[in-house]
Amino acid sequence: MAGAAIELRAVTKRFATPNGGIYTALHDLTMEVAPGEFCAVVGPTGCGKSTTLALISGLERPSAGEVAVMGKPVNGIPDGIGYVFQTDAVFPWKSVLENVAAGPRYRGTPGGEARAQAREWISRVGLAGFEDRYPYQLSGGMRKRVGLAQSLINGPRILLMDEPFSALDVQTRTLMENELLTLWSSTSASVVFVTHDLEEAIALADRVFLLTAGPGTVKGTFEVDLPRPRNVAEIRFQPRFAQIYEAIWNQLRDEVLVSYERQKHASAV
Amino acid sequence: MSTEGGAPPFSSADVRRQDAAPGPLPNPPPQAGEGYVAGSIDADLIARRSRTVRRRRLVIYALRVLFAVFWLGSWELSTRLNWVDPFFVGQPSGVITRLWTWITEGTALGPLWFQAAVTMEEAVLGFLVGSGLGIVFGILLGRIELLAEVLSPFIKAANAIPRVVLGSLFAIMFGLSVWGKASTAVVLVFFVVFFNAFQGVREVDRNLVANARILGADNRRLTTEIIIPSAMSWILASLHISFGLAIVGAVVGELFGATAGLGQLIYNAGHTFDVNGVFAGMFVLAVLALIAEGLISALENRLIKWRPSRVSGEVPI
């Protein structure tokens, strides 16, 4: 496909393990994401979902195969990338304002202007009034909002999200998912959203990539033809949602079983 | 010693860390936005709670005074009744008398404040130079893997030497000048701060580094905005121990050759079998060390205001 936002071609990623062995996280993985597309990546535990994001972001390099972002091979961190991490990655020694202003400042915007932009984004993610707080003074959901604003302020054309809401309680999570969709619809960014939660994947995405149990490769892709704008809390009740869920689950189940068996063996050894 | 397989050149056994790491705390403070407005029942509970806290604090102070009275009293009594010879173990009243003469009439070496000032000058100089070098080298070696691997056997060897013996060397090199003693303090302080700064740099959360890189931080920004603030809590923890070590260095340095200073004063008292004088000198040193410790704690609280303050005197209602 010409003009893909993200292309991974026959990518393999191996890691050296501490005891001298080699662990293959991804094997011969090929996927493409179109500009402005919201993709979800699901798969059982340890199938290399996060590694996929690390490769796209340039934090890791592939052992074989090619990764390209906006048509350019990835060599270092590409321009226009945003990354929301699974665990808290906001800087604990910076206030909310300084955390959100970090991106523009690192990219050369003068301090005053960076802070003005940051104030705007802080109110856009619903944290107005909390500019001077430190992360330890915020709840988990609020820290996630800071992380979102921190990424979105840079106007990313590609937003990578690594199970960003997995640590939140169910209500906060639904709230954040809806807000993410609202924020995303006002940008033209492509999103790659990694999750182990199939419901979350279907509720958010245009397309779902299903990875096999490690070493991960694409087992199937599924179009999610549910209308937008969506309400994440209610879309689950639509019959179409259930159909898509069933179709993906039928394939995901086998992979989950494989992964589960392996873990049982690993812990038995 | 091998540093293959990506093992860090210094083991955690090299690190003396007494403070809690920043990060998840066992008792998270009440989170903003999740608190609730206190009603009249709460007001009553809060009042009761603060009464409990106050009462507990009073009890603790009372027990402390009681302990000191018992300790000093039994010492004084046993020497007065001649169960033990005050010539060998000293006597609290004698220590107080000695301190008073030192304050009012001066010591054998000159006024007391001057001895204290001399020792403090040596200790503060040694502390500043030693911790400064320790921080710079710790961060450099923590950031530059090659440097750490090349230098680690030398640093480990240097750390294994009982460093106080270097005092005699410094006395030869620097004579009676302040640097003879300050240098002893420097070598004692350096290693503690160095290992903490090094470990602090190594322990930086990889997620934070990745995040900063994605946000566009270059290497310089990464060091100043992520690595150093993150290592700061380790470094500050080491400074608490370091000032005590700087005083040890200064006092030991004075034993190897000095004309003034609290160490020299204690040394003189020991030579003239003046046990009360030794205790009086120790007391002055302890007071100075406590003041310095207070100053370092104040500095720590100023520099790390992003960390939740430790809740003291937490009492269930």
Interface residues (C-beta under 8 A of the other chain):
Chain A: P18 G20 S57 L59 I77 I81 G82 Y83 F85 T87 D88 A89 V90 F91 P92 W93 K94 S95 A102 G103 Y106 R107 F130 R133 Y134 P135 Y136 Q137 L138 S139 M142 Q150 S151 N154
Chain B: G5 G6 P22 L25 P28 P29 Q31 A32 G33 E34 D205 N207 L208 A210 N211 A212 R213 I214 L215 G216 A217 D218 R221 E225 I226 P229 S230 M232 I304 K305 W306 R307 P308
